[in-house]
Amino acid sequence: MGQNRHYQEATRAVHAGTHRSEHGETSEAIFLTQGFVYESSEAARDRFHGTNPGFIYSRYGNPTVRMLEQRMASLEGAEDARAFASGMAAITASLVSQLRAGDHLVAARALFGSCRWVCETFLPRMGVSSTLVDGRDLDAWRAATRPNTKVYFFESPSNPALQLVDIEAVAGLAREHHITVVVDNVFATPLYQRPLQLGADVVVYSATKHIDGQGRCLGGLVLGRRAWIEEHLEPYIRHTGPSMSPFNAWTLLKGLETLPLRCAQQTSNAECLADFIADQPGVQRVLYPGRSDHPQYALAQQQMKRPSTLISFEIAGGESAAFRFANALKLILISNNLGDARSLITHPATTTHRNLSASDQDLIGVTEGLLRLSVGIEAIEDLKFDIGHAVAVMNANT
């Protein structure tokens, strides 16, 4: 890319980080290799000592994976990034790599089920204590902070009730206490929310979601300051091996090329469907950051460029009515993934958040009637028809 112009997001999503081989290929090459060859023993020695830059072993780094990392760093506005085998590998690495026995973590209570397990079960096994708070309440963050608190961790918007955390306010509190702020930005995408610009230190993604966007492969990314990555993530990656496959990195590079187009269409569809669903008989409430009746609408307007692609809504009649609705859908698919070009729906209480107690589900807004809809790129009239049909079937059986 040229050096004299700051390219727009759509251009960087296609071109940033590209490194062509001597063959001059148009599309990025897949360097499907475990290791690399050195010109001499001295060159190998210098490479391992860090005085001769280059790749050593694909567990440490790989040319195709590096292109993905650099492209994502460009989109996010981060100094650097590292890729991982899955979103949960990335999230776990972002926490474990910097926490030590005796440290304390404060996390928002509204987390994906596996993230809750890492905070409440896995980290304590390492001697790291954790406190979960209502992420919407800045006083709760303040009250939970201890002298040994090292990390704040949260999702915004959260999975699945789309609760928001005031990133700038929490980051300001963290700076007062020299605490690292880690934000899971997967629902908002790098297009619609920039946690680093709001004061966060580290951003994590499940690249499996919008970045791939077509249901093909797993991946995760951690982004932040280069010094933080080199101090914490580099040793963790080298010695524990949560590396991304070069083929998956190439697939995700292809996904990034269309990310702005897909997310724009998905979000436009979601904005329309949120209002449409709210008018349907049997729907008790709709949670969507782009609607003025969202409890944190003002904050969404402040820290998000657009309200993104996820809608949650509650069906009157609990689990049985929610199941009737979902089972009657023909176009929208039942799946626990999100961010896909296809519209997907899931029932969090029995899938993604099933391991939480009833009281914990209630605290984060997961009810028996709650459904999470990840809106795809299909024609909006077809999506409306599918939802209208499912509502009619659901209400006919009451």
C-alpha positions as CSV (number, residue, x, y, z in Angstrom):
1,M,0.0,0.0,0.0
2,G,1.1,3.6,-0.6
3,Q,2.8,5.5,2.1
4,N,1.4,9.0,1.4
5,R,-2.3,8.4,2.0
6,H,-4.3,7.1,5.0
7,Y,-6.6,4.6,3.3
8,Q,-10.2,4.0,4.4
9,E,-11.3,0.9,6.2
10,A,-12.7,-0.9,3.1
11,T,-9.4,-0.4,1.4
12,R,-7.3,-1.6,4.3
13,A,-9.6,-4.6,4.7
14,V,-8.4,-5.7,1.3
15,H,-4.8,-4.6,1.1
16,A,-3.3,-4.0,4.5
17,G,-0.5,-6.3,5.6
18,T,-0.1,-8.0,2.2
19,H,3.4,-9.4,1.5
20,R,4.0,-10.9,-1.9
21,S,6.6,-13.6,-2.7
22,E,9.0,-13.4,-5.6
23,H,6.2,-14.8,-7.8
24,G,4.0,-11.7,-7.4
25,E,0.8,-13.5,-6.6
26,T,-2.4,-11.4,-6.6
27,S,-4.0,-13.3,-3.7
28,E,-2.1,-13.9,-0.5
29,A,0.0,-17.0,-0.5
30,I,-0.6,-19.9,1.9
31,F,2.7,-20.7,3.5
32,L,1.7,-24.2,4.7
33,T,4.9,-25.1,6.3
34,Q,6.0,-26.1,9.8
35,G,9.5,-24.7,9.7
36,F,12.0,-22.6,7.7
37,V,15.4,-23.2,6.1
38,Y,18.5,-21.1,6.9
39,E,21.4,-20.3,4.7
40,S,23.9,-21.4,7.3
41,S,24.3,-22.5,10.9
42,E,25.3,-18.9,11.8
43,A,22.1,-17.6,10.2
44,A,20.1,-20.0,12.3
45,R,21.9,-19.0,15.4
46,D,21.3,-15.3,14.7
47,R,17.6,-15.9,13.9
48,F,17.1,-17.7,17.3
49,H,19.0,-15.0,19.1
50,G,16.8,-12.3,17.5
51,T,19.6,-10.5,15.7
52,N,18.5,-11.7,12.2
53,P,14.8,-11.1,11.9
54,G,12.6,-13.7,10.2
55,F,10.5,-16.8,10.8
56,I,11.7,-19.8,12.9
57,Y,8.8,-22.2,13.3
58,S,5.1,-21.8,12.5
59,R,4.2,-22.2,16.2
60,Y,6.0,-18.9,16.8
61,G,4.9,-17.2,13.6
62,N,4.1,-17.8,9.9
63,P,4.0,-15.5,6.9
64,T,0.3,-16.0,6.1
65,V,-0.6,-15.7,9.8
66,R,1.5,-12.5,10.0
67,M,-0.4,-10.9,7.1
68,L,-3.7,-11.5,9.0
69,E,-2.2,-10.0,12.1
70,Q,-1.0,-6.9,10.4
71,R,-4.2,-6.4,8.4
72,M,-6.3,-6.6,11.6
73,A,-3.9,-4.3,13.4
74,S,-4.4,-1.8,10.6
75,L,-8.2,-2.1,10.9
76,E,-8.2,-1.8,14.6
77,G,-5.8,1.0,14.9
78,A,-3.5,-1.1,17.1
79,E,0.3,-1.2,17.1
80,D,0.3,-5.0,16.7
81,A,-1.7,-8.2,16.9
82,R,-1.4,-11.9,17.4
83,A,-3.6,-14.7,16.0
84,F,-4.8,-17.8,17.8
85,A,-6.5,-21.1,17.0
86,S,-9.9,-19.9,18.3
87,G,-11.6,-17.0,19.9
88,M,-11.5,-18.7,23.3
89,A,-7.7,-19.4,22.9
90,A,-7.3,-15.7,22.2
91,I,-9.3,-14.6,25.3
92,T,-7.6,-17.1,27.5
93,A,-4.2,-16.0,26.3
94,S,-5.0,-12.3,26.8
95,L,-5.7,-13.0,30.5
96,V,-3.4,-15.9,31.5
97,S,-0.4,-14.4,29.8
98,Q,-0.4,-11.4,32.1
99,L,-1.8,-12.8,35.4
100,R,0.1,-14.5,38.1
101,A,-0.7,-16.3,41.3
102,G,-1.9,-13.8,43.9
103,D,-3.4,-11.4,41.2
104,H,-7.0,-10.4,41.1
105,L,-9.3,-9.9,38.1
106,V,-12.5,-7.9,37.9
107,A,-14.9,-8.9,35.0
108,A,-18.3,-7.9,34.0
109,R,-20.9,-10.5,34.9
110,A,-22.5,-10.5,31.5
111,L,-20.0,-12.8,29.7
112,F,-20.2,-15.7,27.2
113,G,-20.4,-19.0,29.1
114,S,-16.9,-20.2,28.4
115,C,-15.5,-16.8,29.4
116,R,-17.3,-17.1,32.7
117,W,-15.7,-20.5,33.2
118,V,-12.2,-19.1,32.5
119,C,-12.8,-16.3,35.1
120,E,-14.6,-18.3,37.7
121,T,-13.0,-21.8,37.4
122,F,-9.8,-21.8,35.5
123,L,-8.0,-18.7,36.7
124,P,-8.7,-19.6,40.4
125,R,-6.9,-22.9,39.8
126,M,-3.8,-20.8,39.0
127,G,-4.2,-18.8,42.2
128,V,-5.8,-15.8,40.5
129,S,-9.0,-14.6,42.2
130,S,-11.8,-13.0,40.3
131,T,-14.8,-10.8,41.1
132,L,-17.8,-10.5,38.8
133,V,-19.7,-7.2,38.7
134,D,-22.5,-5.5,36.9
135,G,-20.5,-4.0,34.1
136,R,-23.0,-1.2,33.6
137,D,-22.2,0.2,37.1
138,L,-19.0,2.1,37.4
139,D,-19.3,2.2,41.2
140,A,-19.4,-1.6,41.1
141,W,-16.0,-1.7,39.2
142,R,-14.6,0.8,41.8
143,A,-15.9,-1.2,44.8
144,A,-14.5,-4.5,43.5
145,T,-11.0,-3.1,42.8
146,R,-8.3,-4.3,45.2
147,P,-4.6,-3.4,45.6
148,N,-3.8,-6.7,43.7
149,T,-6.3,-6.1,40.8
150,K,-4.4,-6.4,37.6
151,V,-7.0,-6.7,34.9
152,Y,-10.5,-5.5,34.0
153,F,-12.3,-7.7,31.4
154,F,-15.6,-7.3,29.7
155,E,-17.7,-7.6,26.6
156,S,-19.5,-4.7,25.1
157,P,-22.1,-5.3,23.8
158,S,-22.5,-8.4,25.9
159,N,-23.6,-11.9,24.8
160,P,-26.6,-12.3,24.6
161,A,-28.5,-9.5,26.3
162,L,-26.6,-6.7,24.6
163,Q,-25.6,-4.9,27.7
164,L,-23.1,-2.1,27.2
165,V,-20.1,-1.1,29.3
166,D,-18.9,2.5,29.3
167,I,-15.5,1.7,27.9
168,E,-14.1,5.2,28.4
169,A,-15.2,5.5,32.0
170,V,-14.0,2.0,33.0
171,A,-10.7,2.6,31.3
172,G,-10.3,5.9,33.1
173,L,-10.8,4.1,36.5
174,A,-8.3,1.5,35.4
175,R,-5.6,4.1,34.7
176,E,-6.0,5.4,38.2
177,H,-5.0,2.0,39.5
178,H,-2.6,0.9,36.8
179,I,-4.9,-1.9,35.7
180,T,-5.0,-3.4,32.2
181,V,-8.3,-3.2,30.4
182,V,-9.2,-6.2,28.1
183,V,-12.3,-5.7,25.9
184,D,-14.0,-8.5,23.9
185,N,-15.2,-6.5,20.9
186,V,-16.7,-9.3,18.9
187,F,-20.3,-8.1,18.7
188,A,-19.4,-4.6,17.6
189,T,-16.6,-5.6,15.2
190,P,-13.6,-3.2,14.5
191,L,-15.8,-1.3,12.1
192,Y,-18.4,-0.1,14.7
193,Q,-16.5,0.3,17.9
194,R,-12.8,1.1,18.7
195,P,-12.0,0.2,22.3
196,L,-8.4,1.3,22.0
197,Q,-9.4,4.8,21.1
198,L,-11.7,4.8,24.1
199,G,-8.8,4.0,26.5
200,A,-8.7,0.1,26.5
201,D,-5.3,-1.6,26.4
202,V,-6.2,-4.9,24.7
203,V,-8.9,-5.9,22.3
204,V,-9.8,-9.6,21.6
205,Y,-11.9,-11.2,18.9
206,S,-13.3,-14.5,17.9
207,A,-12.4,-14.3,14.3
208,T,-14.8,-17.2,13.8
209,K,-17.6,-14.7,13.9
210,H,-17.8,-11.6,11.6
211,I,-14.2,-11.8,10.4
212,D,-14.7,-15.1,8.7
213,G,-18.4,-14.5,8.4
214,Q,-19.1,-17.5,6.3
215,G,-19.1,-20.5,8.7
216,R,-15.8,-21.9,7.5
217,C,-13.1,-21.9,10.2
218,L,-12.1,-21.0,13.8
219,G,-9.7,-18.2,14.8
220,G,-9.0,-15.6,17.4
221,L,-7.1,-12.4,17.6
222,V,-5.5,-10.2,20.4
223,L,-4.5,-6.6,19.6
224,G,-2.8,-3.9,21.6
225,R,0.5,-2.1,22.1
226,R,3.6,-3.8,20.7
227,A,5.5,-3.7,24.0
228,W,2.6,-5.4,25.8
229,I,2.4,-8.1,23.1
230,E,6.1,-8.8,23.2
231,E,6.3,-8.9,27.0
232,H,3.2,-11.1,27.6
233,L,1.8,-12.8,24.5
234,E,5.0,-13.7,22.7
235,P,6.4,-16.1,25.4
236,Y,2.9,-17.5,26.0
237,I,2.5,-18.4,22.3
238,R,6.0,-19.8,21.9
239,H,5.7,-22.2,24.8
240,T,2.1,-23.2,24.9
241,G,1.3,-23.4,21.2
242,P,-2.2,-22.0,20.6
243,S,-1.2,-21.1,17.1
244,M,-3.5,-20.4,14.2
245,S,-3.2,-22.6,11.1
246,P,-1.9,-20.9,8.0
247,F,-4.8,-22.1,6.0
248,N,-7.3,-20.6,8.5
249,A,-5.3,-17.4,8.4
250,W,-5.7,-17.3,4.6
251,T,-9.4,-18.0,4.9
252,L,-9.8,-15.2,7.4
253,L,-7.9,-12.8,5.1
254,K,-10.4,-13.6,2.4
255,G,-13.2,-12.9,5.0
256,L,-11.7,-9.5,5.9
257,E,-11.9,-8.4,2.2
258,T,-15.7,-8.4,2.4
259,L,-16.1,-7.5,6.1
260,P,-17.2,-3.9,5.5
261,L,-19.7,-4.9,2.9
262,R,-21.2,-7.8,4.9
263,C,-21.4,-5.9,8.1
264,A,-23.0,-2.9,6.5
265,Q,-25.8,-5.1,4.9
266,Q,-26.2,-7.1,8.1
267,T,-26.5,-4.0,10.2
268,S,-29.0,-2.4,7.9
269,N,-31.0,-5.6,8.0
270,A,-30.8,-5.7,11.8
271,E,-31.9,-2.1,12.2
272,C,-35.0,-2.9,10.1
273,L,-35.7,-6.3,11.7
274,A,-35.4,-4.9,15.3
275,D,-38.4,-2.6,14.6
276,F,-40.3,-5.3,12.7
277,I,-39.9,-7.9,15.5
278,A,-40.9,-5.4,18.2
279,D,-44.3,-5.1,16.5
280,Q,-45.0,-8.8,16.4
281,P,-47.7,-10.3,18.7
282,G,-46.1,-12.5,21.4
283,V,-42.8,-10.5,21.5
284,Q,-42.4,-9.0,25.0
285,R,-39.3,-6.9,24.4
286,V,-36.6,-6.3,21.9
287,L,-33.0,-5.5,22.9
288,Y,-31.0,-3.7,20.2
289,P,-28.5,-0.9,20.8
290,G,-29.9,1.0,17.8
291,R,-33.4,1.3,19.2
292,S,-34.2,4.3,21.4
293,D,-35.9,1.9,23.9
294,H,-32.6,0.1,24.6
295,P,-31.7,0.9,28.3
296,Q,-28.3,2.2,27.2
297,Y,-29.2,3.8,23.9
298,A,-27.4,7.1,24.7
299,L,-24.2,5.2,25.5
300,A,-24.5,3.2,22.3
301,Q,-24.8,6.4,20.3
302,Q,-21.7,7.7,22.1
303,Q,-19.3,4.8,21.7
304,M,-20.6,2.8,18.7
305,K,-20.6,4.0,15.1
306,R,-23.5,1.6,14.3
307,P,-25.5,-0.8,16.4
308,S,-24.1,-3.9,14.6
309,T,-25.7,-7.2,13.6
310,L,-27.2,-8.9,16.8
311,I,-30.7,-8.6,18.1
312,S,-32.1,-10.3,21.2
313,F,-35.8,-10.5,21.9
314,E,-38.0,-12.1,24.5
315,I,-41.0,-14.3,23.6
316,A,-44.0,-14.4,25.9
317,G,-44.5,-18.0,27.1
318,G,-41.0,-18.9,27.9
319,E,-39.0,-21.8,26.5
320,S,-41.8,-23.7,24.8
321,A,-43.0,-20.6,22.9
322,A,-39.4,-19.6,22.0
323,F,-38.8,-23.2,20.7
324,R,-42.1,-23.0,18.7
325,F,-41.0,-19.8,17.1
326,A,-37.4,-21.0,16.3
327,N,-38.6,-24.4,15.0
328,A,-41.0,-22.7,12.6
329,L,-38.3,-20.6,10.9
330,K,-37.4,-21.8,7.4
331,L,-34.8,-19.4,6.2
332,I,-33.2,-18.4,9.5
333,L,-31.1,-21.3,10.8
334,I,-30.8,-22.6,14.4
335,S,-27.1,-22.3,15.3
336,N,-25.1,-21.0,18.2
337,N,-22.6,-19.2,15.9
338,L,-23.0,-15.5,15.0
339,G,-21.7,-12.9,12.6
340,D,-22.4,-15.2,9.6
341,A,-23.6,-14.1,6.2
342,R,-26.6,-16.5,7.0
343,S,-29.1,-15.4,9.6
344,L,-28.8,-17.6,12.7
345,I,-30.8,-17.9,15.9
346,T,-30.2,-19.6,19.2
347,H,-31.8,-20.0,22.6
348,P,-29.0,-18.9,25.0
349,A,-30.6,-20.4,28.2
350,T,-30.3,-23.9,26.8
351,T,-27.1,-23.5,24.6
352,T,-24.4,-20.8,25.1
353,H,-25.3,-20.0,28.7
354,R,-26.8,-23.3,29.8
355,N,-24.1,-23.9,32.4
356,L,-25.0,-20.8,34.4
357,S,-27.4,-21.2,37.4
358,A,-30.9,-19.8,37.0
359,S,-30.0,-16.9,39.3
360,D,-26.9,-16.1,37.2
361,Q,-28.9,-16.2,34.0
362,D,-31.4,-13.9,35.5
363,L,-28.7,-11.4,36.6
364,I,-27.4,-11.0,33.0
365,G,-30.9,-11.0,31.4
366,V,-31.0,-14.5,30.0
367,T,-34.6,-15.6,30.4
368,E,-36.4,-18.8,29.2
369,G,-38.0,-16.8,26.4
370,L,-34.9,-15.0,25.2
371,L,-33.7,-15.6,21.7
372,R,-30.5,-14.2,20.1
373,L,-30.7,-13.5,16.4
374,S,-27.5,-12.9,14.3
375,V,-28.7,-11.1,11.2
376,G,-27.3,-12.1,7.8
377,I,-27.1,-10.6,4.4
378,E,-30.3,-12.1,3.0
379,A,-33.0,-9.9,1.3
380,I,-34.8,-8.1,4.1
381,E,-38.3,-9.0,2.8
382,D,-37.4,-12.7,2.9
383,L,-36.3,-12.3,6.5
384,K,-39.4,-10.5,7.4
385,F,-41.6,-13.1,5.8
386,D,-39.8,-15.9,7.7
387,I,-40.2,-14.2,11.0
388,G,-43.8,-13.3,10.3
389,H,-44.5,-16.9,9.4
390,A,-42.8,-18.2,12.6
391,V,-44.8,-15.8,14.7
392,A,-48.0,-17.0,13.2
393,V,-47.2,-20.6,13.8
394,M,-46.1,-19.9,17.4
395,N,-49.3,-18.0,18.2
396,A,-51.5,-20.6,16.5
397,N,-50.3,-23.2,18.9
398,T,-50.9,-21.3,22.1
